Structure formats: structure tokens, C-alpha cells
Amino acid sequence: MNLVRAIRVLAALWLLGSAGLAAASPEWVTVNHVSLRYELSGSGADTVVLMQESGKPLEIWDEILPSLSTPNRRVLRYDPRGVGLSEKFRKPTTMQDQVDDLRALMDALDLRQPVVFLSGAFGGSVALQFAAQYPERVRGIAVTSPSALLEARPARPRIDPAVDPAGARAADERALKVTYPEPFRANEERWVKYQGMHASVDPDSEMLIEKLINTTAFADVLPKVQCPVLLIATTQFVRPVDSVKALAEALPKGRFAVLDTGHVASFQSPERVTPLFQAFMTELGL
């Protein structure tokens, strides 16, 4: 086992032992022909579903989960296919795969009433696609640092670590600088934990998810989303704020907000994200 793979395995094992803040323990279920790791906590008629950024496991919500949990609310978070400790894949995945996985998971857990999605980046893209197909099952969606694109673009080339180890390491460092800006690393506990989550990402699955992000167009999807949607642009990320505003304007009930934070906002700065999420849920009657 090479050093990089050893680090990834150790990081994954560490994550298993540090779920920490949740009232329930993660479990596994096979739905839509794929094994998914999930955690459903709380009770009550209202359900919030947490949908995270590309490649990150359900522990990415640890910092914000306590603020979302109430005696009358269920909270579902899960590792999508290819992510965390869910089943990995080596062939291209489609957005429909992601939507079908989510629907099957909700059905298996008997979540029949409309839910609220709180999301980051790619998780928000899946939530929007789900809402376009199953409007009766979605009460509202809030997304930080959306990754959805109105028009598709070519997939970015991948640097193969086996061919160019130094180039792959440099690309990895650039990715960390983009997704986790220096100012937020002052919280050492969060930064160390994020590095562990980042190191445990399955590179092949992540490459295919990134390809899906870039090659999926949302211009025809967004007009079909009938629920309230809050899109939150993050100023310390590379995506222009105006492009997020354009997404909101394409939604029938879209709203737009700007937050001075980084890409993985709910983990890096839960104290900044929580008020927006709480206000959004209050407006929806949660």
C-alpha cells in the first residue's frame, strides 16, 4: 500500500470514529443498486435533508448540525455514491443516478412529506434536479456556493498522480487554497478535520463527479423548480457572484444572497451560514 492510499484509509477510519455531534449513528442501506451510508436523527413531521459539496462525507455537516436539530425535526444526511463510505464507482455517473439514489433513499426511510434541502455546491445541484422532477416532495432549497451552470462546459482535464505525482500534489494544494481559504484555517480543529476529509476522497469517483458538474446544463431545469430557493454566493470562492445571481433569476421563486465566506461555507463558517438557513426555514414554517 503506497503512502497516499494509506493516508486515505487512515483518514476514512478516523472519520468513522469521530461523527461526534450527531444523536444517531450512521447506517448503510442498499437502494437503487448502490450501498449508501446515511444518518437520520430526530423525530417529527418536518424533515431537513443535508446535501454536501462534491466529494465530502456527511461529517462535513458536523459544525452546523446542532443548530438544525430540534425535538420536532428530523435531519437526514448521507454520503452520495462515490463519496465517503458509500459505494464507489469507476464508470461515469449521471445526474439522474444521483436523483434516483436520493429518491430511493427517502422512500426506504419512509420520508413521504415534502422536505427542505440545505445544501452546498454539488449537493444543491442534485436537490434542484430532484425538485424539478418531484415538486410535490420539496418544500424549499437553500444552497451555499452553488455549482450549477446555466450552460455546460468542457470537463477539466485530470492530472494523473501515477503519471505526474508532483503535478498532482500541486493541483491538490491549489484545490485546497480555492476551497478552504487561509483566513478560515485559523480554526485549527476544523482545518485539521477538513484535511482528513479531503485526504479520504476517492480520486476516481471525484473526477467523475467533477466531470458531471461541468457537463450538466441547468438552463432548462431551473424554470421547473416551483419551490422557494435561496442561492447564497460566497465571496471567497472563484465563482463570480453575478453568475449565482443569474441562476436565482432563472428560478420562478429564486432568491439571492451574498455571504463573505469560502466554498465549504457550512463547515468553515457555520456561525455565518446558520442565520441564513434558520431564517429560510422559519419562512417555510419549520
N, C-alpha and C positions, 0 to 999 in steps of 0.2 A: 504494500500500500504506500503510495507516494505521500509526501508531506501535505500537499494541498488537500488530497482526499481525506487524509487523517484528520486534518483540521475541521473539514466539513462534517465528518462523522461525529467528532467530539462536540462540535457546536450543536448539532442536532440532538445529541444525548443531553447536553446541558439544558437545552430548551425544554425537553421533556420534564426535567426536574424543577423547572422554575416558572411554571404557569402562575403560581403565586396568588394573584389578586382575585381570581375567579372563584365563585361559590361552587361551581361544578367542575368535574374533571373531564378532559377531552375523551371522546369516544370515537369509534370508527363505524361506518356503515357503507355497504356497497349499494350504490344506486346508479342507474344509467350505465351499468357495466364498469364502474370505476369505484375504487375504495377512497372514501373521503373521511378526513379527520374533522370532527366538529365539536363544539361545546355549546350546549343550551342551558342557560341558567335562568333563575327566577320563575315567576308564575304570573298568571293574569291573562286578560283578554288581549292586551296590547303587546305587539312584538316588534322589536328593533333588530334588523339584520345588519351586521357589520361586514363590509366588503373592502378588503385592503388593497394596497398598491401591488403592482406586479412583483411576484417572487417572494413576498414577505409572508411569514407564517402568522397564524392567528394571535400569537403573543404580541404582535405589533400594536394590538389594542389594549395591552395591559395598563398603560398610563391613563387611559380615558375611561376604561370600563367602570370603575367605581362611580363615576359621575352619571353614568347612564342607567345603573341598576337601581330599581325601586321595588317595593313589595308587590306592586301591581303590574309589573312589566317583565316580559321575557326578553332575553338578549341571546341571539344566535350569532356565533362567529365560526368560521370554518376555513380550512386550507383547501383552496380550489385544486383541481387536478394539476399535477406538476409542481405543486408548491408545498413547502413544509414537510409534513409527514403523511400527506395524501399520496396516492399512486402517481408515479412519474410516467411520462410518455416520451417517445422518440420520433413519432411521426407528427406532422402538423396538426394542430388543433384549430377548431373553428369557433367563432363567436356563438354559433348555435350549440356546439358542445357545452360551452360554459353556461348558457341559458338552460339547456336541458338538465345539466347537473344540478343547478340551483333549484329548478322546479321539482326535480325528483327528490332532492334532499328535503325541501319544505313539505312535500307530500308524505315522505317517510316519517317526518316528525309531526305530522298532522297540523301543520300551520296553514289553516284554511282561510283565516281572516286576513284582510289587507294589512300589509306590513309597511314599516318605514325603513328605508335603506339609508344608512350613514356610511359614506364611502370615501375612499381615497383613490385617485387616479384610475388605474385599470378596473378596480372594483366598481367604480362609478359607471364605467363603460358597460360592464355586464348588467348592472342594475338598470341602466337606461334601455338596453336591449330587451331586458326582461319586461320592463314596464310597457314597452311598445307592443309586445306580444300578449301580455297578460294584464291589461289595465285594471281589471277587477281585483287584482291581488296586491296592488301597490297603493299605499296611502300618500307617500311622498318620498323624495330622494334629495339628500344633501351630499355634495361631492367636494372635497378639497383637492386642489391641483389636478383638474380633470385631464385625462389623457386622450379623450375622444377627439377625433378630427372630422371636420366637415367633409374634406376630400382626402382620399387615400394618397399615400406617397410611397416611394420605393422603400423596401426594407433595408435597414442599415447593415452593411457587411459586418461579419463577426471576425474577431481576431482569435484564431485557434491557439489555445495555450500549448498544444502539442507541437505546433509548428513554430510559434513565436512566443516563448514564455515571457520574455521581457516586455514585449508589446502588450501581451495580455495583462500583465501586472500593472503597466502604466495606464491601460484603459480602465482597469478596475479602480485605480486611485482617482482617475478623472471622474468616474461614475460616483464615487463617494463624495467628492467635492461638490458635485452637482446636486445630489440627493440629500446630503447631510452637511449643510454649510458650517464653516468654522465657528460662528458665534454660538451655535447650539451644542457644541462639543464641550462647553464649559461644565455642563451637567455630565460628569464623568460616568455615573452609573448608567444613564441612558445610552451614552455613547458606546460604552463597552458592550452593553447588551445588543445594541444595533449592529456593531461589528460582528458579533456572534451570529445574529440572524442573517446578515449579509454573506458571511462565510459559508453558511449552510445551504445557500441557494443551489439548486441543481442547475448547472450551466446549460445543459441541452434543452431542458424544459423552458428555462428562462429565455433562451434565444428564440424559441418558437413562439412564446407569448409576446415577446417584443416585436417579432415579425407580424403577429396578429394585430397588435396595436397600430402599427404603421400602415398596414394594408387594408384597414377597415374604415369605410366612409360612413359618416353619421348624418349626412345631409337629408337623406330620405327617412331616417329613423326618428330624429328628434320631433318632427311635427306629429308623430303618432303617440307621443308621450303626453297623456292627458292629466297626470297628477302634478301638484306643485313640485318644482325642482329648484333647489338653491345650488348654484355653482360658485365656488369660492376660489378665486385666483390667488396664488401665493407669490409674493413679490420677490422672494429669494430663490426662485427657480427660473430656469432658462425660458420657459414658455411665456410669450408676451401676454400681458394682462388683457389686451384688446381681443386676442383670439378666444379667450374664455368668455368675454362679453358677447362675442359673435355667436357662440354656442347657446348662451342664455337667450339671446334674441330669437333664435330659431325654435325655441320651445314655446308651446302655447301658454304655459304657466311658469315660464322660466324667470328666475331672479338671479341677480349678480352681486357678488360682494368681493372685497379685496382684503386680504389679511397679510400682515407683514410677518411671514414665516417661511419655512422651507417646504420641500416637496412632501416629506413624510410628516405632515403637519400634526396629526393627532398623537404621534409618538414624540416628536421633537418639542412640541409646544402645546400640550393639552390644555394648559391654562388659557391659551388664546383661542383655541378651537371650541372648547366646551360651551362658552356663552352663545356662540352662533348655533351650535347644534341644539342646545336647550331651548333657545328662542324659537327655532324652527319646529321642534317637537311640540312646544306649547301652542303654537299657532294651529297645529294639526290636532290638538286636543289630547295629546299624550301627557 
